[in-house]
């Protein structure tokens, strides 16, 4: 018996929906964001004005750049995983996206990247990284299967 392990490494093409840059109108609280990246980056801010500016930036790329150029809230390192998980759960509460995530089967999901992110992903040059994003996506896929994602 041969067991084939499928790994999704690229969040492009048919797996583009896994990317935090994927446009899908994520609603969290009373606000709707173009992408999970908009929400995630906005939550770094220490003021409502900056939070809104990032949250409603013209693109995910702009939101990410803005989020990298601000002074982050003091507890950011303590809460960033929970913020990402909240964003992803909101995203995959959208039925179409939940279905697509479940359709990845039992594939290992890795956020492979060439820009050296070893926290959220795996550095494609070294093969090293924590792959937090991929692990969260697989966790949410399991939650959807169990009916635990509201």
LUMZADREN-612462 format. One record per residue (C-alpha): residue in three letters; x, y, z. Coordinates in steps of 0.25 Angstrom, whole numbers, padded with zeros to 4 digits, always signed. Layout:
N
AlaXYZ...
This chain:
150
Unk+0000+0000+0000Unk+0006+0013-0004Unk+0002+0026+0004Unk+0003+0039-0004Unk+0005+0051+0005Unk+0000+0064-0003Unk+0007+0077+0001Unk+0001+0090-0003Unk+0012+0100-0004Unk+0008+0111-0013Unk-0004+0120-0010Unk-0006+0123-0025Unk-0015+0118-0036Unk-0026+0108-0030Unk-0020+0111-0016Unk-0020+0126-0017Unk-0031+0126-0007Unk-0022+0121+0004Unk-0014+0134+0003Unk-0017+0146+0013Unk-0016+0155+0001Unk-0029+0148-0005Unk-0040+0158-0007Unk-0052+0152+0000Unk-0059+0163+0009Unk-0056+0158+0023Unk-0066+0163+0034Unk-0060+0164+0048Unk-0069+0171+0058Unk-0076+0183+0051Unk-0065+0185+0040Unk-0063+0178+0027Unk-0049+0177+0022Unk-0044+0174+0007Unk-0035+0163+0012Unk-0030+0156+0025Unk-0017+0164+0023Unk-0024+0177+0024Unk-0030+0172+0037Unk-0017+0166+0043Unk-0009+0178+0039Unk-0019+0188+0045Unk-0019+0181+0058Unk-0004+0185+0061Unk-0008+0200+0062Unk-0009+0207+0075Unk-0019+0217+0070Unk-0033+0216+0064Unk-0029+0226+0052Unk-0017+0217+0048Unk-0025+0205+0050Unk-0036+0210+0040Unk-0025+0215+0031Unk-0019+0201+0030Unk-0032+0194+0030Unk-0037+0201+0018Unk-0024+0202+0010Unk-0025+0201-0005Unk-0019+0187-0005Unk-0014+0176+0004Unk+0000+0180-0001Unk-0002+0194+0003Unk-0008+0190+0017Unk+0004+0181+0019Unk+0014+0192+0016Unk+0006+0201+0025Unk+0006+0191+0036Unk+0021+0189+0036Unk+0023+0204+0037Unk+0016+0207+0050Unk+0019+0206+0064Unk+0012+0193+0069Unk+0003+0192+0081Unk+0011+0187+0093Unk+0005+0173+0094Unk+0006+0170+0079Unk+0015+0158+0080Unk+0006+0153+0091Unk-0007+0154+0082Unk-0003+0153+0068Unk-0006+0138+0067Unk-0020+0140+0073Unk-0022+0152+0063Unk-0018+0143+0051Unk-0027+0132+0056Unk-0039+0141+0058Unk-0037+0147+0043Unk-0036+0133+0037Unk-0048+0128+0045Unk-0056+0139+0039Unk-0051+0137+0025Unk-0054+0122+0025Unk-0068+0125+0031Unk-0071+0129+0017Unk-0078+0116+0012Unk-0071+0116-0002Unk-0057+0118+0004Unk-0060+0107+0015Unk-0064+0097+0004Unk-0051+0100-0003Unk-0043+0098+0009Unk-0049+0085+0012Unk-0047+0081-0002Unk-0032+0082+0000Unk-0034+0068+0007Unk-0023+0064+0016Unk-0012+0072+0009Unk-0001+0078+0017Unk-0002+0093+0016Unk+0011+0101+0016Unk+0012+0116+0013Unk+0025+0114+0006Unk+0031+0128+0002Unk+0044+0133-0004Unk+0044+0146+0005Unk+0049+0139+0018Unk+0037+0138+0026Unk+0040+0127+0036Unk+0029+0130+0046Unk+0016+0129+0037Unk+0023+0121+0027Unk+0034+0113+0022Unk+0046+0119+0015Unk+0047+0113+0001Unk+0062+0115+0001Unk+0065+0108+0014Unk+0052+0099+0016Unk+0052+0105+0030Unk+0041+0112+0038Unk+0029+0110+0048Unk+0018+0110+0037Unk+0008+0116+0047Unk-0001+0120+0035Unk-0001+0107+0029Unk-0004+0100+0043Unk-0015+0110+0046Unk-0022+0107+0032Unk-0021+0092+0035Unk-0027+0094+0049Unk-0038+0102+0043Unk-0041+0091+0032Unk-0042+0081+0044Unk-0051+0091+0051Unk-0060+0092+0039Unk-0061+0077+0037Unk-0065+0075+0052Unk-0075+0086+0051Unk-0068+0094+0061Unk-0066+0107+0053Unk-0078+0116+0054
